[in-house]
Amino acid sequence: MNIFFIPQEGHGASNNAKGHFGPPSFDDAKFVLNSNSLNQNIKIQY
């Protein structure tokens, strides 16, 4: 992390959930798996 506690490497969360001054909440990032597989596109932020 840098001096402002922002990660220097890329980061992302399921459902492309965004946190406010920290990580996203579990409720924003959770998803339901109704089958044997699931594809998600997660945007990585740098």
C-alpha positions, 0 to 999 in steps of 0.5 A: 500500500502507498502512504494513503493506504491505497493498494499499489497492485490491481484489485477487484471484487465479484459483481464489480462491487466497489467499497467506499474508503475500504473494501466492498461489503460482503453483501455487495460482492456475494453471488448465488451459485445455482449450477456447477459453474459460473463465469464472472467478469471482474474489472481490475482497478489499478 
